[in-house]
Amino acid sequence: MNTKEETTPTRKYKRYDEAFQRSTVEHWMLSGKSARQVAQELGLNVQSLQKWKRKFKALPAGQVAGTLEALQAENRRLQKELHRMMQQRDILKKTLGIISEVPGNGSNG
């Protein structure tokens, strides 16, 4: 009896969820980089990236722009919050300096 076993290598394909695919395409479109550069940065196949672009090409026109506007609004909000926190930090530093001051020799007594 002569049995022949097939020895075809099994390929494992990575599955990426739709959110990852969408954000990758948006990154590619907004970065101005080539598909090859973005694919290489993320360890993806260029063909996959191009296929995802075609898949999401039917997106509503303002969706990518809306995402950019949302990021810019979030950035402005975070900058304001950072400024406020820095002011609070400076006030606390001054307060700590005043509290920890050693009283002068002739002032108490």
C-alpha positions in Angstrom: 0.0 0.0 0.0 1.3 3.2 -1.1 -0.3 6.3 0.5 0.7 9.8 -0.6 0.2 12.5 2.0 -0.2 16.0 0.7 2.3 18.3 2.3 0.9 21.7 1.3 2.0 24.4 3.8 -0.9 26.0 5.6 -1.0 29.7 5.5 -2.4 31.7 8.4 -4.1 34.9 7.5 -4.4 37.6 10.0 -7.9 38.9 10.5 -8.3 42.6 11.2 -11.6 44.1 12.5 -13.4 46.8 10.6 -12.4 49.5 13.1 -8.7 48.8 12.5 -9.1 48.7 8.8 -11.0 52.0 8.7 -8.5 53.8 11.0 -5.6 52.4 8.9 -7.2 53.7 5.7 -7.9 57.1 7.3 -4.3 57.2 8.6 -3.0 56.5 5.1 -5.2 59.1 3.5 -4.4 61.8 6.0 -0.7 61.1 6.2 0.1 61.7 2.5 2.4 58.7 2.6 2.4 56.0 -0.1 0.5 52.7 0.5 3.8 50.9 0.6 5.1 53.1 3.4 2.0 52.8 5.5 1.8 49.0 5.0 5.4 48.6 5.9 5.0 50.7 9.1 2.1 48.7 10.2 3.4 45.3 9.0 0.6 44.9 6.5 0.3 43.7 2.9 0.0 46.6 0.4 -2.8 44.7 -1.4 -4.8 44.5 1.9 -4.5 48.2 2.4 -5.6 48.9 -1.1 -8.5 46.5 -0.8 -9.6 48.2 2.4 -9.5 51.6 0.7 -11.8 50.3 -2.0 -14.1 48.8 0.7 -14.4 52.2 2.5 -14.5 54.3 -0.6 -18.2 54.2 -0.4 -18.1 56.1 2.9 -20.0 59.3 3.2 -17.9 62.2 2.0 -17.6 64.0 5.3 -16.7 61.0 7.5 -12.9 61.3 7.2 -13.1 65.1 7.4 -15.4 64.7 10.4 -12.9 62.5 12.1 -10.2 65.1 11.5 -12.4 67.9 12.8 -13.2 65.8 15.9 -9.5 65.2 16.5 -8.8 68.9 16.2 -11.6 69.8 18.6 -10.3 67.2 21.1 -6.8 68.7 20.7 -8.1 72.2 21.5 -9.9 70.9 24.5 -6.9 69.1 25.8 -4.7 72.2 25.3 -7.1 74.3 27.4 -7.2 71.6 30.1 -3.4 71.4 30.1 -3.2 75.2 30.5 -5.6 75.2 33.4 -3.7 72.3 35.1 -0.4 74.1 34.7 -2.0 77.2 36.3 -3.2 75.1 39.2 0.2 73.5 39.6 1.9 76.9 39.7 -0.6 78.1 42.3 0.1 75.0 44.4 3.9 75.5 44.1 3.6 79.1 45.3 1.3 78.1 48.2 3.7 75.4 49.3 6.6 77.9 49.1 4.6 80.4 51.4 3.6 77.7 53.8 7.1 76.2 54.1 8.8 79.6 54.6 10.7 80.0 57.9 9.6 83.0 59.8 12.1 85.8 60.1 14.0 86.4 63.3 12.3 89.7 64.4 8.8 89.1 63.1 7.5 86.8 65.9 8.3 88.0 69.1 
